[in-house]
Amino acid sequence: MKNFWKILAIIFCSLLLAAHFGRAGLFALQYLSVLMPFLLFWKSKIAARIIQAFLFLGGLEWIRITVYYVKTIPFN
């Protein structure tokens, strides 16, 4: 059951990133984000590292866009 929640979190993050990239008009990254959970079927260390790198870069993107919105939106 523990693995189910981990896999569900990866799928949710991938779909959320796909929506983010689709809204930004970055369709190649959107398709890549949608296809990324399918690497979970490939049981190897390379697939695990690719998914880890994808989630890390996705987190960096969310931090970048959060900083951008905080700087550009006035809070008056």
C-alpha positions, 0 to 999 in steps of 0.5 A, a space after each residue: 500500500 505504501 508504494 501505491 501512494 508513492 506512485 500516485 504522487 508521481 502521477 499527480 506531479 507529472 499531470 500537474 506539471 503537464 498542465 503547467 507546461 500546457 498553459 505556458 504553451 510548452 507542448 513538448 514538455 507537456 507531452 514529456 510530462 504526460 509520458 513520464 509516469 510510464 517509466 514506472 513500468 520499466 524496473 531499472 535504476 536508470 528509470 528511477 534516476 530519470 524520474 527523480 531528475 524529472 521530479 527535481 527539475 519540476 520542483 525547481 520550475 515550481 520554485 522559479 514560477 513562485 518567485 516570479 509571481 511573488 515579484 510581479 504581483 503587487 500585494 497592496 
